Amino acid sequence: MKNRLLGKYLVLDAENRNMLHSQIANFKSETTVDGKAKIYFEEQTPQKILAQIKMPLTCMELHTPTLEEAYMDLIENKTSEATVQ
């Protein structure tokens, strides 16, 4: 349940960001505010994603939501829905 609510993702960065973004084009990804690549994953493992990147990385962070984060997100979404109606 928590993975569906918040999502699991990798944050990656490299000196050549253009090349990194071209190598991850097949993944569900977005660019963070500071220019790093955020890759969401469900079926694939981080290891399988990283194995497909053929360049040195300067940053690799793995985010898996905690139950507390999932709970807080659920509460915030319910509160937002209640104020919109």
DAMO-V496453 format. One record per backbone hydrogen bond with DSSP energy under -1.0 kcal/mol. NH is the residue of the N-H (numbers start at 1). CO is the residue of the C=O. E is the energy in kcal/mol with one decimal. If there is no record, write none. Layout:
nh=(NH	NH)
co=(CO	CO)
e=(E	E)
This chain:
nh=(5	6	7	9	10	11	12	13	17	20	21	22	23	24	27	29	30	32	35	37	38	39	40	41	49	50	51	52	53	58	59	61	63	70	71	72	73	74	75	76	77	78	79	80	81	82	83	84	85)
co=(1	2	3	63	39	61	37	59	15	16	17	18	19	20	24	27	38	36	32	12	30	10	28	8	45	46	47	49	50	13	13	11	9	66	67	68	69	70	71	72	73	74	75	76	77	78	79	80	81)
e=(-1.8	-2.4	-1.2	-2.1	-2.5	-2.7	-3.1	-1.7	-1.0	-2.0	-2.8	-1.8	-1.9	-1.4	-2.0	-1.0	-2.0	-3.0	-1.9	-3.0	-3.1	-2.9	-2.7	-2.1	-1.9	-2.9	-2.0	-1.1	-1.3	-2.5	-1.4	-2.5	-3.1	-2.2	-2.5	-2.7	-2.4	-2.2	-2.5	-2.5	-2.5	-2.2	-2.3	-2.3	-2.4	-2.0	-1.7	-1.5	-1.5)
